[in-house]
Amino acid sequence: MDRASYLRKLHFRAHHRGTREADAIVGGFFDCYHGDWSDADFAWFEALLEEQDVDIMGWAMGTIAIPDRWHGPMMEQLKRLDYIELPSGLGNAQ
């Protein structure tokens, strides 16, 4: 598979998780950071896509313990949540 097709496949999988929250976390993470990833980082992300959404969201938000195999720089980036974009109208409450 050529690189462009591979990236489209990962983009689709990252943004079609099953819930809006998981789409925002996993898809937003992919969109923000994939441009700097190594082959090992892409392999890590592909493995992460096989995990349950509730687990990924819990790890990212710090509400559940992260299994040892997921610890490292990629998980630290995921946990920042600095890539989440709120839908318009949210975050502007007065």
Backbone hydrogen bonds in HBPLUS format (Angstrom, degrees):
<---DONOR---> <-ACCEPTOR-->    atom                        ^
c    i                          cat <-CA-CA->   ^        H-A-AA   ^      H-
h    n   atom  resd res      DA  || num        DHA   H-A  angle D-A-AA Bond
n    s   type  num  typ     dist DA aas  dist angle  dist       angle   num
A0006-TYR N   A0002-ASP O   2.97 MM   4  6.22 159.3  2.02 154.9 161.7     1
A0007-LEU N   A0003-ARG O   2.91 MM   4  6.15 161.5  1.94 154.9 158.8     2
A0008-ARG N   A0004-ALA O   3.00 MM   4  6.22 154.7  2.07 144.6 151.8     3
A0009-LYS N   A0005-SER O   2.92 MM   4  6.14 156.5  1.98 149.2 155.4     4
A0010-LEU N   A0006-TYR O   3.01 MM   4  6.31 164.0  2.04 151.9 155.6     5
A0011-HIS N   A0007-LEU O   2.85 MM   4  5.97 160.3  1.89 148.1 154.2     6
A0012-PHE N   A0008-ARG O   2.95 MM   4  6.12 164.0  1.98 148.9 152.7     7
A0013-ARG N   A0009-LYS O   3.00 MM   4  6.26 169.4  2.02 153.3 156.0     8
A0014-ALA N   A0010-LEU O   2.83 MM   4  5.94 153.0  1.90 150.9 158.6     9
A0015-HIS N   A0011-HIS O   3.03 MM   4  6.17 145.2  2.15 147.1 155.6    10
A0016-HIS N   A0012-PHE O   3.03 MM   4  6.02 116.4  2.44 146.8 161.4    11
A0023-ASP N   A0019-THR O   2.91 MM   4  6.10 158.3  1.96 149.9 156.8    12
A0024-ALA N   A0020-ARG O   2.88 MM   4  6.08 153.5  1.95 146.1 152.7    13
A0025-ILE N   A0021-GLU O   3.00 MM   4  6.28 158.8  2.04 148.9 154.4    14
A0026-VAL N   A0022-ALA O   2.82 MM   4  5.78 156.5  1.88 154.0 158.3    15
A0027-GLY N   A0023-ASP O   2.81 MM   4  5.11 135.0  2.01 124.1 138.5    16
A0028-GLY N   A0024-ALA O   3.01 MM   4  5.21 139.0  2.18 112.7 125.1    17
A0029-PHE N   A0025-ILE O   2.98 MM   4  5.94 154.4  2.05 138.8 146.2    18
A0030-PHE N   A0026-VAL O   3.02 MM   4  6.25 163.5  2.05 147.3 151.6    19
A0031-ASP N   A0027-GLY O   2.90 MM   4  6.13 173.1  1.91 155.4 157.2    20
A0032-CYS N   A0028-GLY O   2.95 MM   4  6.02 160.9  1.99 149.1 154.1    21
A0033-TYR N   A0029-PHE O   3.05 MM   4  6.03 164.9  2.07 154.3 157.9    22
A0034-HIS N   A0030-PHE O   2.99 MM   4  5.26 162.4  2.02 146.3 148.9    23
A0036-ASP N   A0033-TYR O   3.06 MM   3  6.00 169.4  2.07 134.8 137.2    24
A0037-TRP N   A0034-HIS O   3.18 MM   3  5.16 167.1  2.19 108.4 112.4    25
A0042-PHE N   A0038-SER O   3.01 MM   4  6.36 156.4  2.06 151.3 157.2    26
A0043-ALA N   A0039-ASP O   2.99 MM   4  6.26 154.5  2.05 145.8 152.9    27
A0044-TRP N   A0040-ALA O   2.95 MM   4  6.21 153.1  2.02 144.3 151.5    28
A0045-PHE N   A0041-ASP O   2.91 MM   4  6.18 160.9  1.95 151.0 155.7    29
A0046-GLU N   A0042-PHE O   2.87 MM   4  6.11 160.9  1.90 152.1 157.2    30
A0047-ALA N   A0043-ALA O   3.04 MM   4  6.25 155.1  2.10 145.5 151.9    31
A0048-LEU N   A0044-TRP O   2.90 MM   4  6.19 150.5  1.99 145.5 154.7    32
A0049-LEU N   A0045-PHE O   2.96 MM   4  6.28 146.5  2.08 148.9 157.4    33
A0050-GLU N   A0047-ALA O   3.05 MM   3  5.42 151.9  2.13 107.8 116.4    34
A0051-GLU N   A0048-LEU O   2.92 MM   3  5.39 162.0  1.95 117.3 123.3    35
A0055-ASP N   A0052-GLN O   3.09 MM   3  5.36 126.1  2.40 103.4 116.7    36
A0056-ILE N   A0052-GLN O   3.07 MM   4  6.43 166.7  2.09 158.8 162.0    37
A0057-MET N   A0053-ASP O   2.86 MM   4  6.03 172.6  1.87 162.4 164.3    38
A0058-GLY N   A0054-VAL O   3.04 MM   4  6.01 153.6  2.11 133.6 141.4    39
A0059-TRP N   A0055-ASP O   2.84 MM   4  6.08 158.2  1.89 156.5 161.9    40
A0060-ALA N   A0056-ILE O   2.92 MM   4  6.10 164.5  1.94 152.0 156.6    41
A0061-MET N   A0057-MET O   2.92 MM   4  6.05 153.7  1.99 148.2 155.1    42
A0062-GLY N   A0058-GLY O   2.90 MM   4  5.76 115.2  2.33 133.7 148.3    43
A0063-THR N   A0058-GLY O   2.89 MM   5  4.91 138.8  2.06 143.0 148.5    44
A0062-GLY N   A0059-TRP O   3.29 MM   3  5.07 146.4  2.41  93.2 102.9    45
A0070-TRP N   A0067-PRO O   2.96 MM   3  5.72 159.9  2.00 125.1 131.2    46
A0071-HIS N   A0068-ASP O   3.13 MM   3  5.41 156.0  2.19 110.6 117.7    47
A0076-GLU N   A0072-GLY O   3.05 MM   4  6.34 154.0  2.12 150.9 159.2    48
A0077-GLN N   A0073-PRO O   3.00 MM   4  6.28 151.7  2.08 145.9 152.4    49
A0078-LEU N   A0074-MET O   2.96 MM   4  6.26 160.3  2.00 148.5 154.2    50
A0079-LYS N   A0075-MET O   2.88 MM   4  6.08 155.0  1.94 151.4 157.3    51
A0080-ARG N   A0077-GLN O   3.13 MM   3  5.36 147.0  2.25 104.1 113.7    52
A0090-LEU N   A0087-PRO O   3.09 MM   3  5.87 162.5  2.12 144.0 147.1    53
